[in-house]
């Protein structure tokens, strides 16, 4: 009986691993300016080209200090979507109307991605600013990571 259960369990494991889900991922990035007087640039971007990280990766060890011969310019993606967003600030200060407008544009993109079968896996955001005495520059960046079953 034990052997039969073990064999059955092994078969189930082998069968289920052959149907392992394979996903593809896509990242949409928003960069929203927090530069005073509305002088910054705010955009939502999405790549239309794929890159294989292996082409730009080198492995180092004490014995072998070889480097990947790929040029940094090879990493650049020239085919991408760039959607204009509004800056958080204008001459009068924080512009809440701009924030709401950006939310509407980003929501539209999220809805379009969902219609294409993408699931929002997670969101990561951060603020960059020098935060010094005369701090008036920075960006608010958000990365939306989507996944879907590979076709």
LUMVEX-723930 format. One line per field, with one value per atom (N, C-alpha, C): atom name; x, y, z. Coordinates in Angstrom, 1 decimal. Layout:
# residues N
atom: [CA  ...]
east: [X  ...]
north: [Y  ...]
up: [Z  ...]
//
This chain:
# residues 151
atom: [N  CA  C  N  CA  C  N  CA  C  N  CA  C  N  CA  C  N  CA  C  N  CA  C  N  CA  C  N  CA  C  N  CA  C  N  CA  C  N  CA  C  N  CA  C  N  CA  C  N  CA  C  N  CA  C  N  CA  C  N  CA  C  N  CA  C  N  CA  C  N  CA  C  N  CA  C  N  CA  C  N  CA  C  N  CA  C  N  CA  C  N  CA  C  N  CA  C  N  CA  C  N  CA  C  N  CA  C  N  CA  C  N  CA  C  N  CA  C  N  CA  C  N  CA  C  N  CA  C  N  CA  C  N  CA  C  N  CA  C  N  CA  C  N  CA  C  N  CA  C  N  CA  C  N  CA  C  N  CA  C  N  CA  C  N  CA  C  N  CA  C  N  CA  C  N  CA  C  N  CA  C  N  CA  C  N  CA  C  N  CA  C  N  CA  C  N  CA  C  N  CA  C  N  CA  C  N  CA  C  N  CA  C  N  CA  C  N  CA  C  N  CA  C  N  CA  C  N  CA  C  N  CA  C  N  CA  C  N  CA  C  N  CA  C  N  CA  C  N  CA  C  N  CA  C  N  CA  C  N  CA  C  N  CA  C  N  CA  C  N  CA  C  N  CA  C  N  CA  C  N  CA  C  N  CA  C  N  CA  C  N  CA  C  N  CA  C  N  CA  C  N  CA  C  N  CA  C  N  CA  C  N  CA  C  N  CA  C  N  CA  C  N  CA  C  N  CA  C  N  CA  C  N  CA  C  N  CA  C  N  CA  C  N  CA  C  N  CA  C  N  CA  C  N  CA  C  N  CA  C  N  CA  C  N  CA  C  N  CA  C  N  CA  C  N  CA  C  N  CA  C  N  CA  C  N  CA  C  N  CA  C  N  CA  C  N  CA  C  N  CA  C  N  CA  C  N  CA  C  N  CA  C  N  CA  C  N  CA  C  N  CA  C  N  CA  C  N  CA  C  N  CA  C  N  CA  C  N  CA  C  N  CA  C  N  CA  C  N  CA  C  N  CA  C  N  CA  C  N  CA  C  N  CA  C  N  CA  C  N  CA  C  N  CA  C  N  CA  C  N  CA  C  N  CA  C  N  CA  C  N  CA  C  N  CA  C  N  CA  C  N  CA  C  N  CA  C  N  CA  C  N  CA  C  N  CA  C  N  CA  C  N  CA  C  N  CA  C]
east: [0.8  0.0  0.9  1.9  2.8  3.5  3.9  4.6  3.6  2.4  1.4  1.1  1.0  0.8  2.0  3.2  4.4  4.5  4.2  4.2  3.2  2.0  0.9  1.3  1.9  2.4  3.4  4.4  5.4  4.9  3.9  3.2  2.5  1.8  1.1  2.0  3.1  4.2  4.7  5.0  5.6  4.6  3.3  2.2  2.0  2.0  1.7  2.8  4.1  5.2  5.3  4.7  4.6  3.7  2.8  1.8  2.2  3.4  3.8  3.5  3.0  2.6  3.9  3.9  5.0  4.5  5.1  4.6  5.6  5.0  5.8  5.5  6.4  6.3  6.4  5.8  5.9  5.9  6.8  6.9  6.4  5.6  5.2  5.7  6.4  7.0  6.4  6.0  5.6  6.7  7.0  8.0  7.2  7.0  6.2  7.1  7.2  8.1  7.6  8.5  8.2  9.1  9.4  10.2  9.3  9.6  8.7  8.6  7.6  7.3  6.9  6.7  6.2  7.3  8.6  9.6  10.0  9.6  10.0  9.3  9.6  8.9  8.3  7.1  6.4  6.0  6.2  5.9  5.6  4.8  4.6  5.3  6.1  6.8  6.6  6.7  6.6  7.4  8.3  9.2  8.4  8.8  8.3  9.3  10.5  11.5  11.9  12.4  12.8  14.4  14.9  16.3  16.6  17.7  18.1  19.2  18.9  19.9  21.2  21.2  22.4  23.4  22.9  23.8  24.6  24.2  24.8  25.4  25.5  25.9  27.3  28.1  29.4  29.5  30.3  30.5  32.0  32.2  33.6  34.0  35.2  35.8  37.2  37.8  39.2  40.1  39.9  40.7  40.5  39.2  38.9  38.1  38.8  38.1  37.7  37.2  36.8  35.4  35.2  34.0  33.2  31.9  31.1  31.5  31.6  32.0  30.9  29.7  28.6  28.8  28.4  28.5  27.2  27.4  26.2  25.1  25.6  24.6  23.7  24.2  23.5  22.2  22.3  21.2  20.0  20.3  19.3  18.1  16.9  15.7  15.2  15.1  14.6  13.1  12.6  11.1  10.4  9.7  8.9  7.8  6.8  5.6  5.9  5.7  5.9  4.6  3.9  2.7  2.9  2.5  2.7  1.8  2.4  1.7  1.9  1.2  1.3  2.2  2.9  3.7  2.9  3.5  2.8  2.7  3.6  3.7  3.5  3.0  3.1  3.5  3.5  3.9  3.3  2.0  1.3  1.5  2.2  2.5  1.9  1.5  0.9  -0.3  -0.4  -1.6  -2.4  -3.4  -4.1  -4.9  -5.3  -5.9  -5.0  -3.7  -2.7  -2.6  -2.6  -2.4  -3.6  -4.8  -6.0  -6.0  -5.6  -5.5  -4.5  -3.4  -2.4  -3.0  -3.7  -4.4  -5.4  -6.1  -7.0  -6.2  -5.1  -4.3  -3.7  -3.2  -2.6  -3.6  -4.8  -5.9  -6.3  -6.3  -6.7  -5.7  -4.4  -3.3  -3.5  -3.8  -4.0  -5.2  -6.2  -7.4  -7.1  -6.4  -6.0  -5.1  -4.2  -3.3  -4.2  -5.1  -6.0  -6.9  -7.3  -8.1  -7.2  -5.9  -5.0  -4.5  -5.1  -4.8  -3.7  -3.2  -2.1  -2.7  -2.1  -2.5  -1.5  -1.9  -1.0  -0.4  0.9  1.5  1.9  2.6  2.9  3.3  3.4  3.7  4.8  5.8  6.9  7.1  7.2  7.4  8.4  8.9  10.0  10.0  10.6  10.8  12.3  12.8  14.2  14.2  15.0  15.1  16.3  17.0  18.2  17.9  16.6  16.1  17.0  17.8  18.6  17.8  18.6  17.9  17.1  17.7  17.1  16.4  15.9  15.3  14.1  14.2  13.1  13.0  13.8  13.9  13.7  13.2  13.0  12.0  11.9  10.9  10.2  9.0  8.2  8.1  8.7  8.7  7.9  7.1  6.3  6.5  6.8  6.9  5.7  4.9  3.8  4.3  4.4  4.8  3.6  3.5  2.4  2.9  2.0  2.4  1.1  1.4  0.4  1.0  0.1  0.5  1.2  2.3  3.0  2.2  2.2  1.4  2.2]
north: [-1.2  0.0  1.3  1.2  2.4  2.6  1.5  1.7  2.2  1.8  2.3  3.8  4.2  5.6  6.4  5.9  6.6  6.8  5.7  5.7  6.7  6.6  7.6  9.0  9.3  10.7  11.1  10.2  10.5  10.8  10.0  10.3  11.6  11.9  13.2  14.4  14.2  15.3  15.5  14.4  14.5  15.1  14.6  15.1  16.6  17.1  18.5  19.3  18.9  19.7  19.9  19.0  19.1  20.2  20.6  21.7  22.9  23.0  24.2  25.5  26.4  27.7  28.5  29.0  29.8  31.2  32.1  33.5  34.4  35.4  36.5  37.7  38.6  39.8  41.1  42.1  43.4  44.5  45.5  46.6  47.9  48.6  50.0  50.9  52.0  52.9  54.3  54.9  56.3  57.1  58.2  59.2  60.5  60.9  62.2  63.2  64.3  65.4  66.1  66.2  67.0  68.2  68.8  70.0  71.2  72.1  73.3  74.1  74.9  75.7  75.0  73.7  72.9  72.7  72.9  72.8  71.4  70.4  69.0  68.4  67.1  66.3  65.1  64.8  63.6  62.7  61.4  60.5  59.1  58.3  56.9  56.2  55.2  54.5  53.0  52.4  51.0  50.5  49.6  49.1  48.3  48.4  47.6  46.7  46.6  45.7  44.9  43.7  42.8  42.8  42.6  42.4  41.2  40.5  39.3  39.8  39.7  40.2  39.5  38.2  37.5  38.1  38.8  39.5  40.6  41.1  42.2  41.8  40.5  40.1  39.4  39.7  39.0  38.4  37.3  36.6  36.8  37.2  37.5  36.6  36.2  35.5  36.0  35.5  36.0  35.5  34.3  33.7  34.4  34.6  35.2  36.5  37.5  38.9  39.4  38.5  38.9  39.6  40.5  41.3  41.0  41.3  41.1  42.2  41.8  42.8  43.6  43.4  44.2  45.7  46.6  48.0  48.5  49.5  50.0  50.5  51.0  51.4  50.3  49.0  47.9  47.6  48.1  48.0  48.9  50.0  51.0  50.5  50.9  50.5  51.7  51.6  52.8  52.7  51.6  51.4  51.3  52.4  52.4  53.3  53.1  54.0  55.0  56.3  57.4  58.2  58.1  58.8  60.0  61.2  62.4  62.4  62.8  63.1  64.5  65.0  66.3  66.3  67.5  67.6  67.8  67.4  67.6  69.1  69.9  71.3  72.2  73.4  74.5  75.7  76.9  78.1  78.3  77.9  78.2  77.1  76.0  75.0  73.6  72.8  71.5  71.7  70.9  71.0  69.7  69.6  68.4  68.0  68.9  68.6  67.8  68.1  67.3  65.9  65.8  64.4  63.6  64.1  63.4  63.0  64.0  63.7  62.6  62.6  61.5  60.1  60.2  59.0  58.4  59.3  58.9  58.2  58.8  58.3  56.9  56.8  55.6  54.5  54.9  53.9  53.4  54.2  53.8  52.8  53.0  52.0  50.7  50.8  49.6  48.8  49.5  48.8  48.1  48.8  48.3  47.0  47.1  45.9  44.7  45.0  43.9  43.3  44.2  43.7  42.8  43.0  42.2  41.0  40.7  39.5  39.6  40.8  41.0  41.1  40.5  40.7  41.6  42.5  43.4  42.5  42.2  41.4  42.2  43.3  44.2  45.5  46.5  47.9  48.3  49.0  49.5  51.0  51.8  53.2  53.8  54.9  55.6  57.1  57.9  59.3  59.6  60.3  60.7  62.2  62.7  64.1  64.4  65.5  65.8  66.1  66.6  66.9  67.9  68.6  69.6  70.9  71.9  73.1  73.8  73.7  74.3  73.2  72.2  71.1  71.6  71.4  71.8  70.9  69.8  68.9  67.5  66.7  65.3  64.6  63.3  62.6  61.6  61.3  60.2  59.1  58.0  56.9  55.7  55.1  54.0  52.9  51.7  50.6  49.6  49.4  48.5  47.2  46.1  44.8  43.9  43.5  42.7  41.3  40.3  39.0  38.4  37.5  36.7  35.4  34.4  33.1  33.3  32.6  32.7  32.1  32.7  32.2  31.2]
up: [0.0  0.0  0.0  0.8  0.9  -0.4  -1.1  -2.4  -3.4  -3.4  -4.3  -4.1  -2.9  -2.6  -3.0  -2.7  -3.1  -4.6  -5.3  -6.8  -7.4  -6.8  -7.2  -7.0  -5.8  -5.5  -6.5  -6.8  -7.8  -9.1  -9.5  -10.9  -10.9  -9.8  -9.7  -9.8  -9.1  -9.1  -10.5  -11.2  -12.5  -13.5  -13.4  -14.2  -14.0  -12.8  -12.5  -12.9  -12.8  -13.2  -14.7  -15.5  -16.9  -17.3  -16.4  -16.7  -15.9  -15.5  -14.7  -15.5  -14.8  -15.4  -15.8  -17.0  -17.5  -17.8  -17.2  -17.3  -18.2  -18.7  -19.3  -18.5  -18.4  -17.6  -18.4  -18.0  -18.6  -17.6  -17.8  -16.8  -17.5  -16.8  -17.2  -16.1  -16.5  -15.6  -15.7  -14.6  -14.6  -13.9  -14.5  -13.8  -13.8  -12.6  -12.4  -11.7  -12.3  -11.9  -10.6  -9.7  -8.5  -8.4  -9.6  -9.7  -9.6  -8.8  -8.6  -9.9  -10.0  -11.1  -12.4  -12.2  -13.4  -14.5  -14.1  -15.1  -15.5  -14.8  -15.0  -16.2  -16.4  -17.4  -16.8  -17.1  -16.5  -17.7  -17.5  -18.6  -18.1  -18.9  -18.6  -19.8  -19.5  -20.6  -20.6  -21.8  -21.9  -23.1  -22.9  -23.9  -25.0  -26.2  -27.3  -27.8  -27.2  -27.6  -26.4  -26.7  -25.6  -25.5  -24.4  -24.2  -23.4  -23.7  -22.9  -22.0  -20.7  -19.7  -19.8  -20.3  -20.4  -21.3  -22.3  -23.3  -22.6  -21.5  -20.8  -19.5  -19.2  -17.9  -18.0  -17.1  -17.0  -15.6  -15.6  -14.3  -13.9  -12.7  -12.3  -11.2  -11.1  -10.0  -9.8  -8.8  -8.5  -9.6  -10.2  -11.2  -12.6  -12.9  -14.2  -14.0  -14.4  -14.3  -15.6  -16.5  -17.8  -17.7  -18.7  -18.7  -20.0  -19.9  -21.1  -22.1  -23.4  -24.4  -25.0  -24.5  -25.0  -24.7  -25.6  -25.3  -24.6  -23.8  -23.1  -24.1  -25.2  -26.2  -26.8  -26.6  -27.1  -26.2  -25.0  -24.0  -24.4  -24.9  -25.2  -26.0  -25.6  -26.3  -27.0  -28.3  -29.1  -29.5  -29.4  -29.7  -28.4  -28.0  -26.8  -26.9  -26.0  -26.0  -24.9  -25.2  -24.2  -24.1  -23.0  -22.8  -21.9  -22.3  -21.6  -20.3  -19.2  -18.0  -17.6  -16.6  -16.1  -14.9  -14.7  -13.5  -12.3  -11.1  -9.9  -9.5  -9.9  -9.5  -10.7  -10.4  -11.4  -10.6  -11.2  -10.5  -9.2  -9.0  -7.8  -6.7  -7.1  -6.1  -6.6  -5.6  -6.0  -6.8  -7.8  -8.7  -8.6  -7.7  -7.5  -8.8  -9.6  -10.8  -11.7  -11.7  -12.5  -12.0  -10.7  -10.1  -10.5  -10.4  -10.8  -12.3  -13.1  -14.5  -14.8  -14.1  -14.3  -13.8  -12.8  -12.3  -13.4  -14.1  -15.1  -16.3  -16.7  -17.8  -17.4  -16.2  -15.7  -15.6  -15.1  -15.0  -16.3  -17.3  -18.7  -19.2  -18.9  -19.3  -18.6  -17.3  -16.5  -17.0  -17.3  -17.9  -19.2  -20.0  -21.4  -21.2  -20.3  -20.0  -19.5  -18.7  -18.2  -19.3  -20.2  -21.4  -22.3  -22.3  -23.1  -22.4  -21.2  -20.5  -19.4  -19.2  -18.2  -16.8  -15.8  -14.4  -13.7  -12.9  -12.2  -11.1  -11.1  -10.1  -8.9  -9.1  -8.0  -8.5  -7.5  -7.8  -6.9  -7.4  -6.6  -6.9  -5.9  -6.2  -5.2  -5.7  -4.9  -5.2  -4.4  -4.6  -4.6  -5.6  -5.6  -5.4  -4.5  -4.2  -3.4  -3.6  -2.8  -1.4  -1.1  0.2  1.0  0.3  1.0  1.3  1.8  2.2  1.0  -0.2  -1.3  -2.2  -1.5  -2.3  -3.1  -4.4  -5.2  -6.5  -6.5  -7.6  -7.2  -8.1  -7.8  -8.7  -8.6  -9.4  -8.5  -8.8  -8.2  -9.3  -9.0  -10.0  -9.5  -10.4  -10.1  -11.2  -10.8  -11.7  -11.5  -12.5  -12.5  -13.2  -12.5  -13.0  -13.3  -14.6  -15.0  -15.4  -15.3  -15.8  -16.4  -17.4  -18.0  -18.5  -18.7  -19.2  -20.6  -20.8  -22.1  -23.1  -24.3  -25.4  -26.2]
//
